């Protein structure tokens, strides 16, 4: 215990196995585990030689390494003597007992087919073989994976099962239920030349149908930079560092990783509508280089070329990818768009300008390009005035069109009245009886003055109303309609006699 080269014993389990021959009685009785000291425990087992010894050692191994037993039943295998026939075999596997943890939690241990060994000291859980799956994408996700080992390694069923799984196949295992329902609880599959027993979640999954980040509800933000964030994660992945790698700064790998993550997130808008430069392909070279811990002369030249390219875009008045989500109208003017872009670009570079002198040179280049000469400012001012004038013309365009159409309709009305100064009288047919004296319609009763409709009036509606009014003055109104009471008028009044009796009886004329 006091040696510097030897490791101290922290725990010791002393197991004594007494083996006696067949046909004889043992003289040593079993003794349960007894704690002799805080570091030492002992137990005694007495076993008959032969197959009983193998079973006893199997049980002791499971107890020592905290293992459990699972028996797979109904494994179809072809017979060696009869190739066209197949038989079902059972294979017992050993694995860590945590693979049965779900059975103990749910209390379904009796439903999983628990069976007792012949010596009555250890139990095994029975699972049924299912049809193998070749497509791993269709397999269920697992909550645990544990290495397995067949209890009878050299048997033919164990060898066939092992070779089947090592060839890349996967097998699903189900619990035998009394109700007959099929519950898939485990899966056998190999990874890297080793076979694992996967525990599948047979209960309701907490990850079932995860909500999409782009499907907001209740007015939440939905325009996240999902693609850019995925690229950001790929650039900042953690990988095991080799011991041979040396950093002159003397920082630990974890500290260097945190510093890089801090540089990349100093200015990183999460929403598409809150950024302009990260939506522009022309700014990508500068945005990727400015976050570096140190810049080279070539990096500075690349950043300056990017800035000059933006100046050229502004001179050509090229459009910018400005988001108009949540805003009405056409959005900000072109000059305002470039002002927003330059402000955001300057904010990004300022967060890294204090790192090195070369970072500061990039910021100085942006400030120099933003200070425009007087003739440039005058040109921008003229451009703003022209855009304001176009906006006012576009805003007043609809009102002027409506007034113009109303004036044209008034002119049309005057032409119609000029062409028809007097109302035309329709001549009577010679076969028609002489009409009664009709009262001339007063001009005020001809048609009510057209009322201006609420809201915008179309040119078609004004034209239709004028034509209808003009056509109504081309003939005299019918006597019955002019002298009707409540829109009703009695016809054939002259066919009645002086006593008021109708000359017609039963639809026939009296003679």
RANOR-V533227 format. One record per pair of residues at least 24 apart in sequence whose C-alpha atoms are under 8 Angstrom apart, sorted by the first residue. I is the first residue (numbers start at 1). J is the second residue. D is the distance in whole Angstrom. If there is no record, write none. Layout:
i=I j=J d=D
i=I j=J d=D
This chain:
i=9 j=39 d=8
i=10 j=39 d=6
i=11 j=38 d=8
i=11 j=39 d=5
i=11 j=40 d=6
i=12 j=39 d=6
i=12 j=40 d=5
i=12 j=41 d=6
i=13 j=40 d=6
i=13 j=41 d=5
i=13 j=42 d=6
i=14 j=40 d=7
i=14 j=41 d=6
i=14 j=42 d=4
i=14 j=43 d=7
i=15 j=42 d=6
i=15 j=43 d=5
i=15 j=44 d=6
i=15 j=45 d=8
i=16 j=42 d=8
i=16 j=43 d=6
i=16 j=44 d=5
i=16 j=45 d=6
i=17 j=44 d=6
i=17 j=45 d=5
i=17 j=46 d=6
i=17 j=47 d=7
i=18 j=44 d=7
i=18 j=45 d=6
i=18 j=46 d=4
i=18 j=47 d=6
i=19 j=46 d=6
i=19 j=47 d=5
i=19 j=48 d=6
i=19 j=49 d=6
i=19 j=53 d=8
i=20 j=46 d=8
i=20 j=47 d=6
i=20 j=48 d=5
i=20 j=49 d=6
i=21 j=48 d=6
i=21 j=49 d=5
i=22 j=48 d=6
i=22 j=49 d=6
i=22 j=50 d=8
i=58 j=151 d=8
i=59 j=121 d=8
i=59 j=122 d=7
i=65 j=96 d=8
i=66 j=96 d=6
i=66 j=97 d=6
i=67 j=94 d=6
i=67 j=95 d=5
i=67 j=96 d=4
i=67 j=97 d=5
i=68 j=94 d=6
i=68 j=95 d=6
i=68 j=96 d=6
i=68 j=97 d=5
i=68 j=100 d=8
i=68 j=124 d=7
i=69 j=93 d=6
i=69 j=94 d=5
i=69 j=95 d=7
i=69 j=97 d=8
i=69 j=123 d=7
i=69 j=124 d=5
i=69 j=125 d=6
i=70 j=94 d=7
i=70 j=95 d=8
i=70 j=124 d=5
i=70 j=125 d=5
i=70 j=126 d=6
i=70 j=127 d=7
i=71 j=124 d=6
i=71 j=125 d=6
i=71 j=126 d=5
i=71 j=127 d=6
i=72 j=126 d=6
i=72 j=127 d=5
i=72 j=128 d=6
i=72 j=129 d=6
i=72 j=173 d=8
i=73 j=126 d=7
i=73 j=127 d=6
i=73 j=128 d=5
i=73 j=129 d=6
i=74 j=128 d=6
i=74 j=129 d=6
i=75 j=129 d=6
i=77 j=157 d=8
i=77 j=160 d=8
i=89 j=157 d=7
i=90 j=157 d=7
i=91 j=150 d=7
i=91 j=157 d=7
i=91 j=158 d=6
i=92 j=150 d=6
i=92 j=151 d=6
i=92 j=152 d=8
i=93 j=148 d=6
i=93 j=149 d=6
i=93 j=150 d=4
i=93 j=151 d=6
i=94 j=148 d=6
i=94 j=149 d=5
i=94 j=150 d=6
i=94 j=151 d=6
i=95 j=146 d=6
i=95 j=147 d=6
i=95 j=148 d=5
i=95 j=149 d=7
i=95 j=197 d=8
i=96 j=146 d=6
i=96 j=147 d=8
i=99 j=144 d=7
i=99 j=145 d=8
i=99 j=146 d=7
i=99 j=197 d=8
i=99 j=198 d=8
i=99 j=199 d=6
i=111 j=175 d=7
i=111 j=176 d=7
i=111 j=177 d=6
i=111 j=178 d=7
i=112 j=175 d=5
i=112 j=176 d=6
i=112 j=177 d=7
i=113 j=175 d=7
i=113 j=176 d=7
i=126 j=175 d=8
i=126 j=176 d=8
i=127 j=173 d=6
i=127 j=174 d=6
i=127 j=175 d=5
i=127 j=176 d=7
i=128 j=173 d=5
i=128 j=174 d=5
i=128 j=175 d=6
i=128 j=176 d=7
i=129 j=171 d=7
i=129 j=172 d=7
i=129 j=173 d=5
i=129 j=174 d=7
i=130 j=171 d=6
i=130 j=172 d=5
i=130 j=173 d=6
i=130 j=174 d=7
i=131 j=171 d=7
i=131 j=172 d=7
i=132 j=169 d=7
i=132 j=170 d=6
i=132 j=171 d=5
i=132 j=172 d=7
i=133 j=169 d=7
i=133 j=170 d=6
i=133 j=171 d=6
i=133 j=172 d=8
i=134 j=169 d=6
i=134 j=170 d=7
i=136 j=170 d=8
i=140 j=200 d=7
i=140 j=201 d=8
i=141 j=200 d=6
i=141 j=201 d=7
i=142 j=198 d=6
i=142 j=199 d=5
i=142 j=200 d=4
i=142 j=201 d=6
i=143 j=198 d=7
i=143 j=199 d=6
i=143 j=200 d=6
i=143 j=201 d=6
i=144 j=198 d=6
i=144 j=199 d=5
i=144 j=200 d=8
i=145 j=196 d=6
i=145 j=197 d=6
i=145 j=198 d=4
i=145 j=199 d=6
i=146 j=196 d=5
i=146 j=197 d=5
i=146 j=198 d=7
i=147 j=194 d=7
i=147 j=195 d=6
i=147 j=196 d=4
i=147 j=197 d=6
i=148 j=195 d=6
i=148 j=196 d=6
i=148 j=197 d=6
i=162 j=195 d=8
i=165 j=189 d=6
i=165 j=190 d=6
i=165 j=195 d=7
i=166 j=190 d=6
i=166 j=193 d=6
i=166 j=194 d=8
i=166 j=195 d=7
i=223 j=271 d=6
i=223 j=272 d=6
i=223 j=273 d=7
i=224 j=270 d=6
i=224 j=271 d=4
i=224 j=272 d=6
i=225 j=270 d=6
i=225 j=271 d=6
i=225 j=272 d=6
i=236 j=260 d=8
i=236 j=261 d=7
i=260 j=293 d=8
i=263 j=291 d=6
i=263 j=292 d=8
i=263 j=352 d=8
i=264 j=291 d=6
i=266 j=351 d=7
i=267 j=348 d=6
i=267 j=351 d=7
i=272 j=323 d=7
i=273 j=322 d=8
i=273 j=323 d=5
i=273 j=324 d=8
i=273 j=325 d=7
i=275 j=344 d=8
i=276 j=320 d=8
i=276 j=321 d=7
i=276 j=322 d=6
i=276 j=323 d=8
i=276 j=340 d=8
i=276 j=341 d=6
i=276 j=344 d=8
i=277 j=341 d=6
i=277 j=344 d=7
i=277 j=345 d=7
i=279 j=321 d=7
i=280 j=320 d=8
i=280 j=321 d=7
i=282 j=306 d=7
i=282 j=309 d=8
i=282 j=310 d=8
i=290 j=349 d=7
i=290 j=352 d=7
i=290 j=359 d=7
i=291 j=352 d=7
i=293 j=355 d=7
i=294 j=355 d=8
i=294 j=356 d=7
i=295 j=356 d=8
i=295 j=358 d=6
i=295 j=359 d=7
i=296 j=358 d=8
i=297 j=358 d=8
i=300 j=358 d=7
i=300 j=359 d=8
i=300 j=361 d=8
i=300 j=362 d=7
i=303 j=362 d=7
i=304 j=362 d=7
i=304 j=365 d=7
i=307 j=365 d=8
i=307 j=366 d=7
i=307 j=369 d=8
i=308 j=369 d=8
i=311 j=369 d=7
i=314 j=338 d=7
i=333 j=387 d=8
i=335 j=380 d=8
i=335 j=384 d=8
i=342 j=370 d=8
i=402 j=456 d=8
i=402 j=457 d=7
i=402 j=458 d=8
i=402 j=459 d=8
i=405 j=459 d=6
i=406 j=459 d=8
i=406 j=462 d=8
i=409 j=462 d=7
i=409 j=463 d=6
i=409 j=466 d=8
i=413 j=466 d=7
i=416 j=470 d=7
i=417 j=470 d=8
i=423 j=473 d=6
i=423 j=474 d=5
i=423 j=475 d=7
i=424 j=473 d=8
i=424 j=474 d=5
i=424 j=475 d=6
i=425 j=474 d=7
i=425 j=475 d=6
i=425 j=476 d=7
i=426 j=475 d=6
i=426 j=476 d=8
i=438 j=479 d=6
i=439 j=479 d=8
i=440 j=476 d=8
i=441 j=476 d=8
i=441 j=477 d=7
i=446 j=472 d=8
i=446 j=473 d=8
